[in-house]
């Protein structure tokens, strides 16, 4: 086994590792205790090197003679110990110190041992900086400029634009003083360019937000033209934004393109944003083809939602159907980059579940929700825009959009598009098609089911089919108990049936689910008004007024409640606010005239009644009041024109023609009065009042027709007595009498159309405005999504004009549907 082992032969060559174990005894400190010379030197000063003088005789050992290579021959010490650095047996002794560290002659005189010189005391304090030095002044001024810039930015973020501008100006002034001082002390190369740039940029920004565009442009020009500022060319984009606000589209595009040239190609996002600004500018300038080129480039390089949406709008503007479809398809293929799976806990691990719960509503999640909502809004708006034009009919266009959306990542929007299709049918008054689509959707998942049922409930409610409205309202509430629109519609159906307490409960529940549901707040105010809880109703409408400041309906309801509370001055004040919002509403103007008439201010009442008549000359009550006003003031000729118009509006009412004849008679035009009475008698031969005036006029004028009219009068009076007797005999205890005169004009016996009799008739006739106590018809736009507007929106109860059918307050179910069923 050892046959393969070869030992290395011994040679005479030098060993590479030899000498490492050799040890010089000179360095052996363990033998120092046995060295007599060393012990003698430690105990005494015998080891000190003796001075070399001429008196000392030479010895056999000579002083070392140094050479360039350090070789020496040394003298032996007086006791035979080799001197420091001497060579003995070919080995040099190591060097040692002449004196021990810290040992001086002063120690022999009683001084303490102090090798670190601690007895000298503390060091002298540093020399204080001179506050009046130029360098310190410059530093302090720089600090003040920075603080002013920060304060300007903070004021801007808080919305105080004027303060932000003042701080920016102060920073600019102090920065110029700083530059001058620095130039006096140091060279121009030491100027702080970053500080100058920040001051100028902040000043330009504050000018811009304060709409001082000329000053902002001048400041930006100062920055851009200064070659010492690096990357200042990007600020030309800000200058382009200012020109865009000024509607100077050509210069805006010029500066955008200059900024685009300054941005390197590696900064892709910034270049895309500038190109989007160029596209927006082209759209506002009406240059849709150029805008299409910009957005097509963006969609090819870095597609995003805004670019896809704007591209669809541009193709819609130029009317290219095929390109509209392609642009819509590009829009729905833009990736959202939202990972929904990370918000679903994959296991039962408590730690993982805790983390998942923590991130479900953090800022990142909120941002993702906003991004998704924006994407849905763009897609829904684009679909509603192009659906009516991309095919031969809007139904076919909606079908195409629905199919495309179903094949994309936005599958849930397909049902919303179907609801929009139904809404479009409603706008076109095709209710059957709308109901058919909504009934199909009502059979789908809960969210869509609730939306469809809510719209069906509102539709049947406005059609006065309260049973169907209540049925679909129940379906909507059962599908989504937290839907404020469904609860509001259910409350409306209960309200229509007269159960106001239960209706109030539904409205309150809707408000608990969504405190911003203005329809429920409005309706609960009407409910309290029905329950005669006027203070609570007033509180509801005042809260609603704080939300909807310029709502004429809310202002009118507040005035109506003050009128019911017998506070006419407040009612007038709130009605004046209604007039400031809608100055041409004739019913509000007539209501103001009525209130002033009750207060006894005839001149103000006449002014508002006359304005109401001017906007709507068919209101019988207004016409009657104006005619009575001119009769009271004895302007008979002016009263005639109002009664003649009333006779045209109500030709079957004899009183208006009698009033015309009476005005002619009072003004002294007896012939015209006689002709009017005769014409009235031909139309109404059984009118006793007309025959009495004919008898009196013919007698006064000496006409032969007086006897004939007198015979007719007697015959009519006898017939009237017989009729009254029959009525009395047929009705035991009946107080009804038919002896009341049909006419309203007075006779020649001194009866006048007095203001008191007129006021009594008007007060019995004037009622509250129609439709003031009906609830909103709420819609489903909130629970469908915020991405589109449902045209079945809140049916705001407006003060009805006189053209509407007048209804009694207690006859809620008889209101006409009207043309405002589906407001735009």
C-alpha positions, 0 to 999 in steps of 0.5 A: 500500500506504501508503494505509491507513496514517494517521499521528498528527497533531501536537498541542500537548497535553503528552506523557505520557512527557515528562521521563523523559530529563531529567537534572539535572547536580547528580546527576552524580558523574562530574564531581565530579573536576572540581569544585574546591569538592568536591575542596577539601572532601574534602582539608580541613575547608573544606567544613564548615558554618561556624557562624552567628554575629552576627559574620558579616556578611550577604551578598547571599544570605539564609538559607533560609526554610522553609515548610510546603511545603518551599520554601526560599531558601538562603545560599550557602557561603563558596566559592560551593558550594550548601549542603545542601538549597539550591536552585540553578537550581530543583533542590534539592541532596540531603541529606548527613550532617554527619559520616562514619559512624564518624568521631568526634573520639576518632579524632583522639586515637588510638582505633581505627576500630571502627564495630561496637563489637567492642572492647566484648567478648562480650555478658553471658550470659543469666540462668539460669532459676530451678529453684525457680520455680512455672512450672518445677515445673508444667512438670516435673510435667506431664512426669512425668504424661505419662511415667506415662500412656505407661508405663501404655499400654506395660505394657497392650500388653505384657500386664502389666495390674496394672502398667498400672493402678498407673501409671495411678493414679500419673498420676491422683494427680500430675495432681491435685497439678498442678491444685492447683499451677496454680490457686495460680499461674494462673487456672483457665482455664489448666488443661491439660484435654487432660492431665486428659482423657487421665489419666482416660480411661487410668485408666478403660480400665485399670480396665476391662481389670482387670475393676474395672467399678465403678471404671471406670464411676465414672471414665467418669462423671467424664469424661462429666459434665464439660461442659469436655470436648468430645466426651466423650459418645462414651465412653458406648459404653465404658460400654455395653461394660462393662454388656454384660460384666456382662450388664446388657443393658438398661443396655448398650442405653441407653448405646449409644443415648445414645452414638449420639445424641452421634455426628454423622451425618457420622461414619458408620463410628462410628454403624455400629459402635455399631449393631452393638454394639446388635445383639449386645446384642439377640442376647445378650438373646434379642430377635432381632426387635430385633436383626434391625431393627438389622442390616437397617438396617446392611445397607441403609446400609453392608453388612459381613460381620459384620452379614450373618452375624449377620442370618442367625443371627437369622433362623435363630433365629426360623425364617424360611426365606425371610428366611434365604435373603435374608440369605445372599444379602446376605452373599455380595454384600458386597464384599471390596474386594480387587484380586487383579490387582495381585499379577499382573505384567502385563509382563516388566519387571524393575522391575514384577516386583520391585515385584509380588514385594515386595507379595505378602506385605506387611502389606496383603496379609496383611490382605487374606488375613485378610479373605478367610478371615473372609468364607469362614468366615462364608459356610461357617458360614452355609451349614452352619447354614441348609442343613438347614432352608431346604428339605425335606431337607438335601441340597436345602438344600445344593444351593441354597447351592451354586448361590447360591455359584457365582453369586457372587464365592466360586465356589471355596467351592462345592466345599467345600460339596459336601465338607460335604454328604458329611460330613453324610452321614457324620454320618448314617451314610449312607456310600454317599451320602458316598462317591458325592459324594466320588468325584465331587469326586475328579475335579475340580481338584487342591485339591478332588481332594486333599481328597476323596481324603484323606477317602475314604482315611480312610473306607476306612481306618476300614472296614478296607479298607486296599487302597482306603485306600492307593489313595486316599491315593496319589491325595491325595499325588499331587494335593498332595504338601505336604498333611500330612493326605494324607501322614499317611493314606498313612503309616497305610496303610503302618503297617497293612501292618506296614512301620513304617520306611516309615510313619515316613518319611511321618509325618516328611514330613508334619511337615516340611510342617506342624510343627503336624500333631499327628496325624503326631507322634502316629503317629510316636511309635506307630511308634517304639514298634513299632520298640522305639525307646522313647526316640525314642517318648517324645521324640515324645509329650513334644513332643506333650504340650507342644502338647496339655497335657490330652490323655488319649491323649498322657498314656496313651501316655507312661505306657505307654512308661514301663511298657515301659521298666520304670519303674512309678513314672513310669508311675503318675505319668502315669496319675494325670494321665490320671485327673485328666483323665478320672476315670471311665475304668475301663480306666485305673483298672484299669491303675493297680490292676495297676501298684500290684499289681505294686509290692505295694501291695494297698490302692492296687490294691484302691482303683483296681480297685474304682473301675474295677468301679464304673464298669464292672462287666463287666470279667472281669479286674477281677472276678477280681482283686477276688474273689481279693483277698477270698479272700486276706483270707478275706472269702468272702461278699464274694468270692461276689458277684463270682464270681456276676457273672462267671458271669452274664457268662460262663455257659459257663465252669465255673470261676466256678460252682466258685469260688462253691461253693468260697467257700460251702464255705470259709465253712462253708455246706456245704448251699449249697455242695452245691446249687451243686456239684449245679447245676454238675454238671447244667450240666457233667456231664463236669467232673471237678473238680465230681464230686470236690468232690461226692464229698467233700462227700457223704462228709463229710455222710454222704449216699447220693449219694456212691457214685453220684458216685464211679462217675461220677467213675471213668467220667470218669477212664477216659474221660479216660485213653483220650482222652489215649492217643489224642491221644498216639498221634495226635501223635508228640512232641506235648506237648499234654495234655488232662489239665489240669483245667477247674476252678480251685477247689481240693479239700478236701485243703488246696489254697487259692486262694493269692495266688501262683497267682492272681497267675500267672494274672492276669499271664498274662491281663493285657495292655496296653490295647487299641488303644494302638498304632494311628495316627490316621486323619487328615482333610482339614480342613487342606487344604480350608480353615480356614473350616469343621471337617471332621468326619472330624477326627483320630481320637484314639486313646483308652484303650479302655474294657472295653466295647470288644472286647479285641484283642492288640497284634500284631493291629492289623487286628482292632480293631472300628470302634466307634461313634466312627467319626465323632466330633462 
